[in-house]
Amino acid sequence: MVDGNTSDTLRHVLHELLHVVFSELVLGKLDDTLEEVLIVAFDHYLHDYVQASKPRRLKWEALIAQKLKESESLLDDVPLEEQVVRKDRG
C-alpha cells in the first residue's frame, strides 16, 4: 500500500513497482537481499530520471494522485480492521 502522506511518494511508488517487475524477472533466482540492492539502485536512477523533467514529474505525480484517490474511494465502505492484514510473527 502506498501512503500518500509520505515525504516522497514518487520514490516509494517507483520502489514498490520495481518489486513487481523484479518478482517476474528474478523470482527464485536471486536472494531477497540482492534483489533489494538492485531495486534500490534502480529506484534511485528512475527517481532522478523522472525528476529531471518537470513535465515527466508532473505526469507521474498526477497519475499517482489519481490512483491514490481511486484506491481510497474503493476502501470507503471497508472497515479499517478489514483493510489491514496482519500476520502473526511469533
PDB file of N, CA, C and O in Angstrom:
ATOM      1  N   MET A   1       0.836  -1.178   0.000  1.00  0.00           N
ATOM      2  CA  MET A   1       0.000   0.000   0.000  1.00  0.00           C
ATOM      3  C   MET A   1       0.879   1.238   0.000  1.00  0.00           C
ATOM      4  O   MET A   1       1.903   1.259   0.682  1.00  0.00           O
ATOM      5  N   VAL A   2       0.516   2.239  -0.725  1.00  0.00           N
ATOM      6  CA  VAL A   2       1.253   3.485  -0.791  1.00  0.00           C
ATOM      7  C   VAL A   2       0.617   4.483   0.162  1.00  0.00           C
ATOM      8  O   VAL A   2      -0.595   4.694   0.130  1.00  0.00           O
ATOM      9  N   ASP A   3       1.420   5.086   0.997  1.00  0.00           N
ATOM     10  CA  ASP A   3       0.947   6.097   1.934  1.00  0.00           C
ATOM     11  C   ASP A   3       1.120   7.462   1.287  1.00  0.00           C
ATOM     12  O   ASP A   3       2.248   7.915   1.091  1.00  0.00           O
ATOM     13  N   GLY A   4       0.026   8.115   0.956  1.00  0.00           N
ATOM     14  CA  GLY A   4       0.064   9.423   0.311  1.00  0.00           C
ATOM     15  C   GLY A   4       0.622  10.525   1.181  1.00  0.00           C
ATOM     16  O   GLY A   4       0.855  11.632   0.695  1.00  0.00           O
ATOM     17  N   ASN A   5       0.842  10.256   2.449  1.00  0.00           N
ATOM     18  CA  ASN A   5       1.369  11.268   3.357  1.00  0.00           C
ATOM     19  C   ASN A   5       2.881  11.183   3.539  1.00  0.00           C
ATOM     20  O   ASN A   5       3.449  11.951   4.315  1.00  0.00           O
ATOM     21  N   THR A   6       3.542  10.264   2.839  1.00  0.00           N
ATOM     22  CA  THR A   6       4.987  10.162   2.979  1.00  0.00           C
ATOM     23  C   THR A   6       5.644  11.342   2.295  1.00  0.00           C
ATOM     24  O   THR A   6       5.047  11.989   1.434  1.00  0.00           O
ATOM     25  N   SER A   7       6.884  11.618   2.684  1.00  0.00           N
ATOM     26  CA  SER A   7       7.564  12.793   2.163  1.00  0.00           C
ATOM     27  C   SER A   7       7.928  12.651   0.686  1.00  0.00           C
ATOM     28  O   SER A   7       8.027  13.657  -0.016  1.00  0.00           O
ATOM     29  N   ASP A   8       8.125  11.444   0.207  1.00  0.00           N
ATOM     30  CA  ASP A   8       8.477  11.254  -1.197  1.00  0.00           C
ATOM     31  C   ASP A   8       7.691  10.080  -1.773  1.00  0.00           C
ATOM     32  O   ASP A   8       8.213   8.976  -1.928  1.00  0.00           O
ATOM     33  N   THR A   9       6.457  10.339  -2.076  1.00  0.00           N
ATOM     34  CA  THR A   9       5.572   9.304  -2.587  1.00  0.00           C
ATOM     35  C   THR A   9       6.077   8.752  -3.911  1.00  0.00           C
ATOM     36  O   THR A   9       5.969   7.552  -4.164  1.00  0.00           O
ATOM     37  N   LEU A  10       6.627   9.615  -4.757  1.00  0.00           N
ATOM     38  CA  LEU A  10       7.136   9.165  -6.050  1.00  0.00           C
ATOM     39  C   LEU A  10       8.210   8.098  -5.873  1.00  0.00           C
ATOM     40  O   LEU A  10       8.164   7.057  -6.529  1.00  0.00           O
ATOM     41  N   ARG A  11       9.169   8.346  -4.997  1.00  0.00           N
ATOM     42  CA  ARG A  11      10.235   7.363  -4.779  1.00  0.00           C
ATOM     43  C   ARG A  11       9.656   6.052  -4.242  1.00  0.00           C
ATOM     44  O   ARG A  11      10.070   4.968  -4.654  1.00  0.00           O
ATOM     45  N   HIS A  12       8.706   6.159  -3.328  1.00  0.00           N
ATOM     46  CA  HIS A  12       8.073   4.969  -2.749  1.00  0.00           C
ATOM     47  C   HIS A  12       7.358   4.151  -3.827  1.00  0.00           C
ATOM     48  O   HIS A  12       7.492   2.928  -3.872  1.00  0.00           O
ATOM     49  N   VAL A  13       6.605   4.823  -4.686  1.00  0.00           N
ATOM     50  CA  VAL A  13       5.874   4.134  -5.751  1.00  0.00           C
ATOM     51  C   VAL A  13       6.847   3.463  -6.714  1.00  0.00           C
ATOM     52  O   VAL A  13       6.657   2.301  -7.075  1.00  0.00           O
ATOM     53  N   LEU A  14       7.881   4.179  -7.130  1.00  0.00           N
ATOM     54  CA  LEU A  14       8.873   3.587  -8.038  1.00  0.00           C
ATOM     55  C   LEU A  14       9.499   2.346  -7.413  1.00  0.00           C
ATOM     56  O   LEU A  14       9.662   1.323  -8.078  1.00  0.00           O
ATOM     57  N   HIS A  15       9.845   2.442  -6.139  1.00  0.00           N
ATOM     58  CA  HIS A  15      10.469   1.317  -5.442  1.00  0.00           C
ATOM     59  C   HIS A  15       9.540   0.097  -5.440  1.00  0.00           C
ATOM     60  O   HIS A  15       9.962  -1.012  -5.766  1.00  0.00           O
ATOM     61  N   GLU A  16       8.292   0.311  -5.073  1.00  0.00           N
ATOM     62  CA  GLU A  16       7.350  -0.813  -4.997  1.00  0.00           C
ATOM     63  C   GLU A  16       7.019  -1.373  -6.377  1.00  0.00           C
ATOM     64  O   GLU A  16       6.839  -2.583  -6.515  1.00  0.00           O
ATOM     65  N   LEU A  17       6.933  -0.532  -7.392  1.00  0.00           N
ATOM     66  CA  LEU A  17       6.706  -1.028  -8.752  1.00  0.00           C
ATOM     67  C   LEU A  17       7.876  -1.883  -9.224  1.00  0.00           C
ATOM     68  O   LEU A  17       7.678  -2.873  -9.929  1.00  0.00           O
ATOM     69  N   LEU A  18       9.085  -1.508  -8.840  1.00  0.00           N
ATOM     70  CA  LEU A  18      10.252  -2.310  -9.195  1.00  0.00           C
ATOM     71  C   LEU A  18      10.197  -3.688  -8.538  1.00  0.00           C
ATOM     72  O   LEU A  18      10.655  -4.669  -9.125  1.00  0.00           O
ATOM     73  N   HIS A  19       9.643  -3.774  -7.334  1.00  0.00           N
ATOM     74  CA  HIS A  19       9.464  -5.089  -6.708  1.00  0.00           C
ATOM     75  C   HIS A  19       8.576  -5.973  -7.587  1.00  0.00           C
ATOM     76  O   HIS A  19       8.846  -7.163  -7.753  1.00  0.00           O
ATOM     77  N   VAL A  20       7.531  -5.391  -8.141  1.00  0.00           N
ATOM     78  CA  VAL A  20       6.629  -6.158  -9.006  1.00  0.00           C
ATOM     79  C   VAL A  20       7.375  -6.626 -10.254  1.00  0.00           C
ATOM     80  O   VAL A  20       7.289  -7.794 -10.633  1.00  0.00           O
ATOM     81  N   VAL A  21       8.102  -5.717 -10.886  1.00  0.00           N
ATOM     82  CA  VAL A  21       8.852  -6.068 -12.097  1.00  0.00           C
ATOM     83  C   VAL A  21       9.898  -7.131 -11.790  1.00  0.00           C
ATOM     84  O   VAL A  21      10.005  -8.124 -12.511  1.00  0.00           O
ATOM     85  N   PHE A  22      10.672  -6.931 -10.724  1.00  0.00           N
ATOM     86  CA  PHE A  22      11.730  -7.876 -10.400  1.00  0.00           C
ATOM     87  C   PHE A  22      11.180  -9.229  -9.984  1.00  0.00           C
ATOM     88  O   PHE A  22      11.819 -10.253 -10.228  1.00  0.00           O
ATOM     89  N   SER A  23      10.017  -9.255  -9.366  1.00  0.00           N
ATOM     90  CA  SER A  23       9.458 -10.548  -8.955  1.00  0.00           C
ATOM     91  C   SER A  23       9.196 -11.425 -10.170  1.00  0.00           C
ATOM     92  O   SER A  23       9.341 -12.645 -10.100  1.00  0.00           O
ATOM     93  N   GLU A  24       8.816 -10.815 -11.273  1.00  0.00           N
ATOM     94  CA  GLU A  24       8.581 -11.567 -12.503  1.00  0.00           C
ATOM     95  C   GLU A  24       9.890 -11.988 -13.174  1.00  0.00           C
ATOM     96  O   GLU A  24       9.966 -13.062 -13.771  1.00  0.00           O
ATOM     97  N   LEU A  25      10.903 -11.155 -13.077  1.00  0.00           N
ATOM     98  CA  LEU A  25      12.162 -11.413 -13.782  1.00  0.00           C
ATOM     99  C   LEU A  25      13.103 -12.357 -13.045  1.00  0.00           C
ATOM    100  O   LEU A  25      13.785 -13.178 -13.658  1.00  0.00           O
ATOM    101  N   VAL A  26      13.132 -12.227 -11.713  1.00  0.00           N
ATOM    102  CA  VAL A  26      14.171 -12.941 -10.964  1.00  0.00           C
ATOM    103  C   VAL A  26      13.620 -13.824  -9.851  1.00  0.00           C
ATOM    104  O   VAL A  26      14.374 -14.262  -8.982  1.00  0.00           O
ATOM    105  N   LEU A  27      12.328 -14.087  -9.864  1.00  0.00           N
ATOM    106  CA  LEU A  27      11.721 -14.894  -8.816  1.00  0.00           C
ATOM    107  C   LEU A  27      12.429 -16.243  -8.701  1.00  0.00           C
ATOM    108  O   LEU A  27      12.459 -17.025  -9.651  1.00  0.00           O
ATOM    109  N   GLY A  28      12.993 -16.500  -7.532  1.00  0.00           N
ATOM    110  CA  GLY A  28      13.676 -17.758  -7.289  1.00  0.00           C
ATOM    111  C   GLY A  28      15.105 -17.811  -7.794  1.00  0.00           C
ATOM    112  O   GLY A  28      15.793 -18.812  -7.596  1.00  0.00           O
ATOM    113  N   LYS A  29      15.562 -16.744  -8.445  1.00  0.00           N
ATOM    114  CA  LYS A  29      16.917 -16.747  -8.995  1.00  0.00           C
ATOM    115  C   LYS A  29      17.899 -15.951  -8.137  1.00  0.00           C
ATOM    116  O   LYS A  29      19.100 -16.220  -8.157  1.00  0.00           O
ATOM    117  N   LEU A  30      17.393 -14.974  -7.384  1.00  0.00           N
ATOM    118  CA  LEU A  30      18.238 -14.149  -6.518  1.00  0.00           C
ATOM    119  C   LEU A  30      17.703 -14.211  -5.094  1.00  0.00           C
ATOM    120  O   LEU A  30      16.509 -14.423  -4.880  1.00  0.00           O
ATOM    121  N   ASP A  31      18.582 -14.027  -4.132  1.00  0.00           N
ATOM    122  CA  ASP A  31      18.075 -13.955  -2.766  1.00  0.00           C
ATOM    123  C   ASP A  31      17.472 -12.566  -2.529  1.00  0.00           C
ATOM    124  O   ASP A  31      17.719 -11.636  -3.297  1.00  0.00           O
ATOM    125  N   ASP A  32      16.688 -12.434  -1.473  1.00  0.00           N
ATOM    126  CA  ASP A  32      15.962 -11.191  -1.196  1.00  0.00           C
ATOM    127  C   ASP A  32      16.890  -9.996  -1.008  1.00  0.00           C
ATOM    128  O   ASP A  32      16.566  -8.883  -1.421  1.00  0.00           O
ATOM    129  N   THR A  33      18.044 -10.227  -0.384  1.00  0.00           N
ATOM    130  CA  THR A  33      18.975  -9.121  -0.128  1.00  0.00           C
ATOM    131  C   THR A  33      19.518  -8.566  -1.432  1.00  0.00           C
ATOM    132  O   THR A  33      19.553  -7.349  -1.615  1.00  0.00           O
ATOM    133  N   LEU A  34      19.937  -9.424  -2.332  1.00  0.00           N
ATOM    134  CA  LEU A  34      20.464  -8.969  -3.614  1.00  0.00           C
ATOM    135  C   LEU A  34      19.378  -8.283  -4.438  1.00  0.00           C
ATOM    136  O   LEU A  34      19.625  -7.268  -5.090  1.00  0.00           O
ATOM    137  N   GLU A  35      18.177  -8.847  -4.400  1.00  0.00           N
ATOM    138  CA  GLU A  35      17.072  -8.221  -5.115  1.00  0.00           C
ATOM    139  C   GLU A  35      16.829  -6.808  -4.592  1.00  0.00           C
ATOM    140  O   GLU A  35      16.621  -5.886  -5.380  1.00  0.00           O
ATOM    141  N   GLU A  36      16.854  -6.631  -3.278  1.00  0.00           N
ATOM    142  CA  GLU A  36      16.621  -5.307  -2.688  1.00  0.00           C
ATOM    143  C   GLU A  36      17.728  -4.328  -3.082  1.00  0.00           C
ATOM    144  O   GLU A  36      17.447  -3.163  -3.363  1.00  0.00           O
ATOM    145  N   VAL A  37      18.970  -4.781  -3.105  1.00  0.00           N
ATOM    146  CA  VAL A  37      20.086  -3.920  -3.519  1.00  0.00           C
ATOM    147  C   VAL A  37      19.867  -3.430  -4.953  1.00  0.00           C
ATOM    148  O   VAL A  37      20.055  -2.248  -5.244  1.00  0.00           O
ATOM    149  N   LEU A  38      19.472  -4.338  -5.843  1.00  0.00           N
ATOM    150  CA  LEU A  38      19.214  -3.960  -7.233  1.00  0.00           C
ATOM    151  C   LEU A  38      18.043  -2.982  -7.342  1.00  0.00           C
ATOM    152  O   LEU A  38      18.106  -2.016  -8.103  1.00  0.00           O
ATOM    153  N   ILE A  39      16.996  -3.230  -6.594  1.00  0.00           N
ATOM    154  CA  ILE A  39      15.823  -2.362  -6.638  1.00  0.00           C
ATOM    155  C   ILE A  39      16.164  -0.968  -6.130  1.00  0.00           C
ATOM    156  O   ILE A  39      15.736   0.023  -6.722  1.00  0.00           O
ATOM    157  N   VAL A  40      16.917  -0.875  -5.061  1.00  0.00           N
ATOM    158  CA  VAL A  40      17.308   0.437  -4.523  1.00  0.00           C
ATOM    159  C   VAL A  40      18.133   1.202  -5.557  1.00  0.00           C
ATOM    160  O   VAL A  40      17.935   2.401  -5.752  1.00  0.00           O
ATOM    161  N   ALA A  41      19.061   0.503  -6.220  1.00  0.00           N
ATOM    162  CA  ALA A  41      19.873   1.158  -7.250  1.00  0.00           C
ATOM    163  C   ALA A  41      18.992   1.660  -8.396  1.00  0.00           C
ATOM    164  O   ALA A  41      19.141   2.795  -8.850  1.00  0.00           O
ATOM    165  N   PHE A  42      18.083   0.816  -8.853  1.00  0.00           N
ATOM    166  CA  PHE A  42      17.200   1.215  -9.943  1.00  0.00           C
ATOM    167  C   PHE A  42      16.252   2.333  -9.516  1.00  0.00           C
ATOM    168  O   PHE A  42      15.991   3.248 -10.297  1.00  0.00           O
ATOM    169  N   ASP A  43      15.733   2.274  -8.283  1.00  0.00           N
ATOM    170  CA  ASP A  43      14.774   3.317  -7.905  1.00  0.00           C
ATOM    171  C   ASP A  43      15.450   4.675  -7.800  1.00  0.00           C
ATOM    172  O   ASP A  43      14.825   5.694  -8.091  1.00  0.00           O
ATOM    173  N   HIS A  44      16.716   4.710  -7.388  1.00  0.00           N
ATOM    174  CA  HIS A  44      17.450   5.991  -7.370  1.00  0.00           C
ATOM    175  C   HIS A  44      17.607   6.534  -8.789  1.00  0.00           C
ATOM    176  O   HIS A  44      17.395   7.721  -9.037  1.00  0.00           O
ATOM    177  N   TYR A  45      17.979   5.659  -9.711  1.00  0.00           N
ATOM    178  CA  TYR A  45      18.151   6.070 -11.106  1.00  0.00           C
ATOM    179  C   TYR A  45      16.821   6.556 -11.696  1.00  0.00           C
ATOM    180  O   TYR A  45      16.770   7.623 -12.307  1.00  0.00           O
ATOM    181  N   LEU A  46      15.750   5.781 -11.516  1.00  0.00           N
ATOM    182  CA  LEU A  46      14.447   6.163 -12.067  1.00  0.00           C
ATOM    183  C   LEU A  46      13.921   7.448 -11.444  1.00  0.00           C
ATOM    184  O   LEU A  46      13.354   8.295 -12.135  1.00  0.00           O
ATOM    185  N   HIS A  47      14.111   7.590 -10.139  1.00  0.00           N
ATOM    186  CA  HIS A  47      13.666   8.805  -9.460  1.00  0.00           C
ATOM    187  C   HIS A  47      14.379  10.022 -10.051  1.00  0.00           C
ATOM    188  O   HIS A  47      13.744  11.033 -10.351  1.00  0.00           O
ATOM    189  N   ASP A  48      15.691   9.923 -10.215  1.00  0.00           N
ATOM    190  CA  ASP A  48      16.450  11.037 -10.802  1.00  0.00           C
ATOM    191  C   ASP A  48      15.979  11.319 -12.228  1.00  0.00           C
ATOM    192  O   ASP A  48      15.870  12.477 -12.631  1.00  0.00           O
ATOM    193  N   TYR A  49      15.701  10.261 -12.989  1.00  0.00           N
ATOM    194  CA  TYR A  49      15.221  10.411 -14.368  1.00  0.00           C
ATOM    195  C   TYR A  49      13.881  11.140 -14.405  1.00  0.00           C
ATOM    196  O   TYR A  49      13.698  12.059 -15.203  1.00  0.00           O
ATOM    197  N   VAL A  50      12.953  10.741 -13.558  1.00  0.00           N
ATOM    198  CA  VAL A  50      11.634  11.381 -13.535  1.00  0.00           C
ATOM    199  C   VAL A  50      11.761  12.828 -13.057  1.00  0.00           C
ATOM    200  O   VAL A  50      11.122  13.719 -13.617  1.00  0.00           O
ATOM    201  N   GLN A  51      12.567  13.067 -12.045  1.00  0.00           N
ATOM    202  CA  GLN A  51      12.723  14.418 -11.500  1.00  0.00           C
ATOM    203  C   GLN A  51      13.432  15.366 -12.468  1.00  0.00           C
ATOM    204  O   GLN A  51      13.267  16.582 -12.366  1.00  0.00           O
ATOM    205  N   ALA A  52      14.211  14.835 -13.397  1.00  0.00           N
ATOM    206  CA  ALA A  52      14.983  15.675 -14.317  1.00  0.00           C
ATOM    207  C   ALA A  52      14.102  16.431 -15.313  1.00  0.00           C
ATOM    208  O   ALA A  52      14.550  17.407 -15.915  1.00  0.00           O
ATOM    209  N   SER A  53      12.883  16.000 -15.486  1.00  0.00           N
ATOM    210  CA  SER A  53      11.969  16.640 -16.433  1.00  0.00           C
ATOM    211  C   SER A  53      10.699  17.050 -15.690  1.00  0.00           C
ATOM    212  O   SER A  53       9.977  16.205 -15.160  1.00  0.00           O
ATOM    213  N   LYS A  54      10.438  18.343 -15.660  1.00  0.00           N
ATOM    214  CA  LYS A  54       9.242  18.807 -14.957  1.00  0.00           C
ATOM    215  C   LYS A  54       7.960  18.200 -15.528  1.00  0.00           C
ATOM    216  O   LYS A  54       7.117  17.747 -14.753  1.00  0.00           O
ATOM    217  N   PRO A  55       7.775  18.171 -16.868  1.00  0.00           N
ATOM    218  CA  PRO A  55       6.550  17.533 -17.402  1.00  0.00           C
ATOM    219  C   PRO A  55       6.437  16.057 -17.008  1.00  0.00           C
ATOM    220  O   PRO A  55       5.349  15.576 -16.692  1.00  0.00           O
ATOM    221  N   ARG A  56       7.566  15.343 -17.028  1.00  0.00           N
ATOM    222  CA  ARG A  56       7.564  13.928 -16.652  1.00  0.00           C
ATOM    223  C   ARG A  56       7.186  13.781 -15.180  1.00  0.00           C
ATOM    224  O   ARG A  56       6.373  12.928 -14.826  1.00  0.00           O
ATOM    225  N   ARG A  57       7.780  14.617 -14.322  1.00  0.00           N
ATOM    226  CA  ARG A  57       7.480  14.566 -12.884  1.00  0.00           C
ATOM    227  C   ARG A  57       6.016  14.877 -12.628  1.00  0.00           C
ATOM    228  O   ARG A  57       5.359  14.187 -11.847  1.00  0.00           O
ATOM    229  N   LEU A  58       5.502  15.907 -13.278  1.00  0.00           N
ATOM    230  CA  LEU A  58       4.102  16.283 -13.076  1.00  0.00           C
ATOM    231  C   LEU A  58       3.146  15.186 -13.543  1.00  0.00           C
ATOM    232  O   LEU A  58       2.107  14.955 -12.925  1.00  0.00           O
ATOM    233  N   LYS A  59       3.506  14.513 -14.638  1.00  0.00           N
ATOM    234  CA  LYS A  59       2.667  13.414 -15.127  1.00  0.00           C
ATOM    235  C   LYS A  59       2.637  12.274 -14.114  1.00  0.00           C
ATOM    236  O   LYS A  59       1.567  11.757 -13.792  1.00  0.00           O
ATOM    237  N   TRP A  60       3.811  11.878 -13.608  1.00  0.00           N
ATOM    238  CA  TRP A  60       3.867  10.822 -12.596  1.00  0.00           C
ATOM    239  C   TRP A  60       3.087  11.222 -11.346  1.00  0.00           C
ATOM    240  O   TRP A  60       2.331  10.417 -10.803  1.00  0.00           O
ATOM    241  N   GLU A  61       3.265  12.455 -10.892  1.00  0.00           N
ATOM    242  CA  GLU A  61       2.560  12.902  -9.683  1.00  0.00           C
ATOM    243  C   GLU A  61       1.050  12.884  -9.885  1.00  0.00           C
ATOM    244  O   GLU A  61       0.307  12.506  -8.979  1.00  0.00           O
ATOM    245  N   ALA A  62       0.590  13.290 -11.070  1.00  0.00           N
ATOM    246  CA  ALA A  62      -0.846  13.285 -11.348  1.00  0.00           C
ATOM    247  C   ALA A  62      -1.393  11.855 -11.391  1.00  0.00           C
ATOM    248  O   ALA A  62      -2.466  11.578 -10.855  1.00  0.00           O
ATOM    249  N   LEU A  63      -0.651  10.956 -12.028  1.00  0.00           N
ATOM    250  CA  LEU A  63      -1.097   9.559 -12.099  1.00  0.00           C
ATOM    251  C   LEU A  63      -1.126   8.908 -10.713  1.00  0.00           C
ATOM    252  O   LEU A  63      -2.043   8.149 -10.400  1.00  0.00           O
ATOM    253  N   ILE A  64      -0.136   9.201  -9.898  1.00  0.00           N
ATOM    254  CA  ILE A  64      -0.104   8.655  -8.534  1.00  0.00           C
ATOM    255  C   ILE A  64      -1.272   9.205  -7.723  1.00  0.00           C
ATOM    256  O   ILE A  64      -1.950   8.456  -7.019  1.00  0.00           O
ATOM    257  N   ALA A  65      -1.508  10.511  -7.821  1.00  0.00           N
ATOM    258  CA  ALA A  65      -2.626  11.123  -7.087  1.00  0.00           C
ATOM    259  C   ALA A  65      -3.955  10.508  -7.516  1.00  0.00           C
ATOM    260  O   ALA A  65      -4.823  10.257  -6.679  1.00  0.00           O
ATOM    261  N   GLN A  66      -4.116  10.268  -8.810  1.00  0.00           N
ATOM    262  CA  GLN A  66      -5.340   9.652  -9.321  1.00  0.00           C
ATOM    263  C   GLN A  66      -5.518   8.249  -8.750  1.00  0.00           C
ATOM    264  O   GLN A  66      -6.612   7.897  -8.310  1.00  0.00           O
ATOM    265  N   LYS A  67      -4.460   7.449  -8.753  1.00  0.00           N
ATOM    266  CA  LYS A  67      -4.549   6.082  -8.224  1.00  0.00           C
ATOM    267  C   LYS A  67      -4.834   6.086  -6.721  1.00  0.00           C
ATOM    268  O   LYS A  67      -5.609   5.262  -6.236  1.00  0.00           O
ATOM    269  N   LEU A  68      -4.218   7.001  -5.990  1.00  0.00           N
ATOM    270  CA  LEU A  68      -4.488   7.088  -4.553  1.00  0.00           C
ATOM    271  C   LEU A  68      -5.947   7.444  -4.301  1.00  0.00           C
ATOM    272  O   LEU A  68      -6.586   6.877  -3.415  1.00  0.00           O
ATOM    273  N   LYS A  69      -6.468   8.376  -5.076  1.00  0.00           N
ATOM    274  CA  LYS A  69      -7.873   8.767  -4.918  1.00  0.00           C
ATOM    275  C   LYS A  69      -8.799   7.590  -5.233  1.00  0.00           C
ATOM    276  O   LYS A  69      -9.776   7.349  -4.525  1.00  0.00           O
ATOM    277  N   GLU A  70      -8.477   6.860  -6.307  1.00  0.00           N
ATOM    278  CA  GLU A  70      -9.289   5.689  -6.674  1.00  0.00           C
ATOM    279  C   GLU A  70      -9.248   4.626  -5.582  1.00  0.00           C
ATOM    280  O   GLU A  70     -10.281   4.057  -5.230  1.00  0.00           O
ATOM    281  N   SER A  71      -8.064   4.357  -5.048  1.00  0.00           N
ATOM    282  CA  SER A  71      -7.952   3.315  -4.032  1.00  0.00           C
ATOM    283  C   SER A  71      -8.650   3.722  -2.745  1.00  0.00           C
ATOM    284  O   SER A  71      -9.234   2.876  -2.067  1.00  0.00           O
ATOM    285  N   GLU A  72      -8.600   5.001  -2.396  1.00  0.00           N
ATOM    286  CA  GLU A  72      -9.297   5.461  -1.190  1.00  0.00           C
ATOM    287  C   GLU A  72     -10.804   5.327  -1.356  1.00  0.00           C
ATOM    288  O   GLU A  72     -11.501   4.949  -0.414  1.00  0.00           O
ATOM    289  N   SER A  73     -11.312   5.634  -2.545  1.00  0.00           N
ATOM    290  CA  SER A  73     -12.759   5.526  -2.757  1.00  0.00           C
ATOM    291  C   SER A  73     -13.211   4.066  -2.727  1.00  0.00           C
ATOM    292  O   SER A  73     -14.338   3.774  -2.325  1.00  0.00           O
ATOM    293  N   LEU A  74     -12.341   3.152  -3.149  1.00  0.00           N
ATOM    294  CA  LEU A  74     -12.683   1.726  -3.104  1.00  0.00           C
ATOM    295  C   LEU A  74     -12.762   1.219  -1.671  1.00  0.00           C
ATOM    296  O   LEU A  74     -13.501   0.278  -1.380  1.00  0.00           O
ATOM    297  N   LEU A  75     -12.000   1.841  -0.776  1.00  0.00           N
ATOM    298  CA  LEU A  75     -11.947   1.379   0.607  1.00  0.00           C
ATOM    299  C   LEU A  75     -12.920   2.115   1.529  1.00  0.00           C
ATOM    300  O   LEU A  75     -12.999   1.800   2.716  1.00  0.00           O
ATOM    301  N   ASP A  76     -13.658   3.085   1.000  1.00  0.00           N
ATOM    302  CA  ASP A  76     -14.564   3.874   1.836  1.00  0.00           C
ATOM    303  C   ASP A  76     -15.557   3.014   2.603  1.00  0.00           C
ATOM    304  O   ASP A  76     -15.883   3.328   3.748  1.00  0.00           O
ATOM    305  N   ASP A  77     -16.041   1.939   1.997  1.00  0.00           N
ATOM    306  CA  ASP A  77     -17.057   1.100   2.625  1.00  0.00           C
ATOM    307  C   ASP A  77     -16.475  -0.080   3.396  1.00  0.00           C
ATOM    308  O   ASP A  77     -17.220  -0.896   3.940  1.00  0.00           O
ATOM    309  N   VAL A  78     -15.130  -0.174   3.445  1.00  0.00           N
ATOM    310  CA  VAL A  78     -14.482  -1.301   4.109  1.00  0.00           C
ATOM    311  C   VAL A  78     -13.957  -0.842   5.467  1.00  0.00           C
ATOM    312  O   VAL A  78     -13.176   0.108   5.530  1.00  0.00           O
ATOM    313  N   PRO A  79     -14.368  -1.495   6.557  1.00  0.00           N
ATOM    314  CA  PRO A  79     -13.872  -1.112   7.874  1.00  0.00           C
ATOM    315  C   PRO A  79     -12.342  -1.217   7.937  1.00  0.00           C
ATOM    316  O   PRO A  79     -11.745  -2.079   7.292  1.00  0.00           O
ATOM    317  N   LEU A  80     -11.726  -0.344   8.711  1.00  0.00           N
ATOM    318  CA  LEU A  80     -10.271  -0.297   8.824  1.00  0.00           C
ATOM    319  C   LEU A  80      -9.699  -1.657   9.208  1.00  0.00           C
ATOM    320  O   LEU A  80      -8.647  -2.050   8.704  1.00  0.00           O
ATOM    321  N   GLU A  81     -10.377  -2.372  10.089  1.00  0.00           N
ATOM    322  CA  GLU A  81      -9.893  -3.677  10.527  1.00  0.00           C
ATOM    323  C   GLU A  81      -9.758  -4.650   9.359  1.00  0.00           C
ATOM    324  O   GLU A  81      -8.888  -5.520   9.377  1.00  0.00           O
ATOM    325  N   GLU A  82     -10.602  -4.512   8.357  1.00  0.00           N
ATOM    326  CA  GLU A  82     -10.554  -5.390   7.190  1.00  0.00           C
ATOM    327  C   GLU A  82      -9.548  -4.904   6.145  1.00  0.00           C
ATOM    328  O   GLU A  82      -9.133  -5.677   5.282  1.00  0.00           O
ATOM    329  N   GLN A  83      -9.154  -3.631   6.218  1.00  0.00           N
ATOM    330  CA  GLN A  83      -8.168  -3.093   5.285  1.00  0.00           C
ATOM    331  C   GLN A  83      -6.758  -3.523   5.656  1.00  0.00           C
ATOM    332  O   GLN A  83      -5.883  -3.612   4.796  1.00  0.00           O
ATOM    333  N   VAL A  84      -6.541  -3.789   6.934  1.00  0.00           N
ATOM    334  CA  VAL A  84      -5.209  -4.115   7.423  1.00  0.00           C
ATOM    335  C   VAL A  84      -5.134  -5.619   7.668  1.00  0.00           C
ATOM    336  O   VAL A  84      -5.925  -6.178   8.428  1.00  0.00           O
ATOM    337  N   VAL A  85      -4.191  -6.252   7.025  1.00  0.00           N
ATOM    338  CA  VAL A  85      -3.988  -7.680   7.207  1.00  0.00           C
ATOM    339  C   VAL A  85      -2.694  -7.835   7.982  1.00  0.00           C
ATOM    340  O   VAL A  85      -1.650  -7.334   7.564  1.00  0.00           O
ATOM    341  N   ARG A  86      -2.759  -8.522   9.101  1.00  0.00           N
ATOM    342  CA  ARG A  86      -1.581  -8.713   9.947  1.00  0.00           C
ATOM    343  C   ARG A  86      -1.280 -10.189  10.067  1.00  0.00           C
ATOM    344  O   ARG A  86      -2.184 -11.015  10.201  1.00  0.00           O
ATOM    345  N   LYS A  87      -0.013 -10.509  10.020  1.00  0.00           N
ATOM    346  CA  LYS A  87       0.407 -11.887  10.178  1.00  0.00           C
ATOM    347  C   LYS A  87       1.062 -12.039  11.547  1.00  0.00           C
ATOM    348  O   LYS A  87       1.788 -11.156  12.002  1.00  0.00           O
ATOM    349  N   ASP A  88       0.799 -13.160  12.190  1.00  0.00           N
ATOM    350  CA  ASP A  88       1.413 -13.453  13.462  1.00  0.00           C
ATOM    351  C   ASP A  88       2.908 -13.711  13.237  1.00  0.00           C
ATOM    352  O   ASP A  88       3.279 -14.631  12.508  1.00  0.00           O
ATOM    353  N   ARG A  89       3.751 -12.904  13.860  1.00  0.00           N
ATOM    354  CA  ARG A  89       5.187 -13.055  13.676  1.00  0.00           C
ATOM    355  C   ARG A  89       5.818 -13.870  14.781  1.00  0.00           C
ATOM    356  O   ARG A  89       7.042 -13.965  14.868  1.00  0.00           O
ATOM    357  N   GLY A  90       5.003 -14.450  15.614  1.00  0.00           N
ATOM    358  CA  GLY A  90       5.517 -15.201  16.759  1.00  0.00           C
ATOM    359  C   GLY A  90       5.878 -16.588  16.503  1.00  0.00           C
ATOM    360  O   GLY A  90       6.318 -17.289  17.414  1.00  0.00           O
TER     361      GLY A  90
END
